[in-house]
Amino acid sequence: MPHKSALLVLVLTFFLLATACGSDDTTGVSTAADGDGGAERPVSVEPDGGIGDGAEPLPGVEVPEDTGTWHGAEVAETNCPGMEWKRIEASAFSFSVPVDFVESDVQPIDSEVGVWTGGNQIEVFFDYGWYSGEISGTPGAENESIDYSGITGEQTILRDREPKQVGVFFGEVNVADGQADRLGMVVNFTDVNDEIIGRCIVGSIEWTL
């Protein structure tokens, strides 16, 4: 009898566990593949801390159709929550900056140039044209290939210098008369915690070609 009682207790225990796991009262947890045929959702640009910790597209947000790097206004709004953003329109692209940033008056030579500055000594600089440069060759650069809707480039992060920098460079945005327009964008910052803001800004680029 003691042997049978122990066996009965064991069976009942497994039954109760199985019932609990299949209960309708449990809270569902969405995964990267839920509802989209197994396609991977974009991941946070700051998975290990900072403003964007754990961020990903909000519930109901449509997953990008292209297979490239997640980009656009949604990146800033999702990965830097609690901040207000405004869109800046350039000739071939748009991007987001915090709403309090102001544009500086610059005189470009042979290219389209823009400078925006805001609180905490953050500066956004872009150069669009034939001669736009890149920072990927700077000592200590951390480089990553990116693909914004079929236009490929490189994202660069420089942490061991002042100012610190997050930048992107696209060597061929648009070709006219055999000449390619290039885009370089760099966000300069001094506080290490502002890296996430720089990454949100460069990730917010959308083409308007």
N, C-alpha and C positions, 0 to 999 in steps of 0.2 A: 504493500500500500504506500509506504513512503516514496518508493521509486515512481509509482504512477502519479502521485500528487505532484512531485517535482516536475515530471514531464508535462502535466496539465498546466502548471504555472508557466512553464517555458513557452508552450503553444499560445496561451492567452496573452503573454507579453508580446510575442511577435505580431499577433493579431491587432493588439492595441496600437503598436508602433506603425503598422501598415495603414491603419485607419486614420491615424493622426497625420501621416504624410499625405494622404489623399484627401484630406478634409477641405471643404470649400471655405473654411474660416481662415486658412493660411493666407498670408499676403503674397501676391505674385511679384516676382522680381523680373524685370525686363532684362533681356540679354542682347548682345550685339546683333544677333540674328533674328530676333523676334519680329515677325510680320513682314520681313522683306526678302524671303526666299533664301536666307542664309548670307546675304550680303553684309559685309562689315560696315558698321557705322563709324564715322570719324571719332577719333579719341581726343581727349583733352590735350591742349598744348602745354598744360602744366599739371602732369599727373602726380607729382610728388610734393605739392605744397603751393602756397601763394593764392592769389585771388581766384584762379581758375581750377582749384583742386577738385578733381572728380567731375569736371564739367564735360558735357557732350551735348549734341543737339537736343533741344527741349522736346518733350512728348508732343507728337503730332507734327513735328518739323519734317519736311520731306527730305529724304536722303538724296544727296547730289547724284544726278544721273551719270555723270562722267566718272571714270575710274581713277582720276588724278587726285591730287592733294586737295583736301577740303579747304575752301577759301570763300571769301565774300563777306558782306556785312554781318552775316550770321555768326561768323567766327568771333568778332569783337563782342557782340551782344551776348553770346553764350559763354565765352571763356573769361570775360571780364565783367561779371554781373555786378550790379550796383553802381555802374558808371553810365552817364548819359553820353551818347555819341551823335555826331553829325557827319554827313557824307560830303566829301570834297570831290568835285567833278573836274577832271583834267581832260585833255583832248581825246585820249584813247582808253582811259580807265578812270575808275573812281575808287575811293578808299575812305575809311572812317578815322576820325580823330575825336578825342574827348571834346565835349561841347564848349569847354572854356578855352580851347586852343585858339590862337590868333595867327593870322598870316603875316609874314614879314615881307617887306618890299625888297625884291631882288631884281637884278638886271642880268638876265641870261644872255649867253653868247652861243649862237648856233644850236640851241636846244631849248626845251621847255623845262623850267625849273620852278620848284615851289618849296617854301620853308614855312613850317608851322611850329609854334612854340607854346608850351603850357606850363602848368605848375610843376614844382619839384625838378626844375631844370631839365625837362624833357624836350627834345627838338626832333622834328620830323623833316627830312630833306629828301626830295626826289629830283631826278634828272632824267628826262625822256628825250632821246634824240640819237644821233649817229655816234656820239662820243661818250655816252654814259659809262661810268666806271663801276668797278666792283671792289669789295673788300675781302673777297674770299682768299686772296693770297697773303693776307696779313698774318704775321707769326702769331700762333695761338688760336687761329680761327677754327671754329667748329662748323663744318659745312655739311649741308644736306640737300640732296636733289629734290626739286619740287616740280609739280605739273599743275598749272592753273588752267584748266579747261583746254588742254592741248598745247599750251604755250609753256615750254619747259625752262627751268632756271635753277637757281641755287639760293638756299637760305643760309645765312652766315650769322654766327653769334660770337662776339668777342667780349670776354668777361675780365681778362687780365690786363686791362688798360683803362685809362681815363680820357675821355668818357668811355663807358662801356657802350657796345653797339649791337643792335639786331638789324640785319639788312637782308634784302632780296635783290637778285639781279637776273634779268631776262635778256639774253643776247639777241633775240629776234622776235620782237613783238609784232611788227608789221613791216612788210617789204614793199617799197615803191621805187620804181626805176632802178631796180637792182641794188638798192641800198636799204639795209635793215635798220629800223628804229629800235633802240635798246632802252630798257628801263632799269635804273638803279634807284632803290629807296633805302634809306638808312634812318634808324631811330637812335639818337644819342641819349644816354641817361647816366646818372651817377649813382643812384640808389639801386643796389642789387635787387630789391624787391620790385622795381619797376620793369624788370625784364619781361614780365608777363604782359605789361601794357604794350611794350614794343612788339612783342610777338602777335598780339591781337591786332595791332595797326597794320603790320606787313601782311598778315593773313587775311585782312579785310579787302584786299584788292579784287576788283572785278573789272573785266574788259568791257569796253563800250564801242569797240570797233564795228 
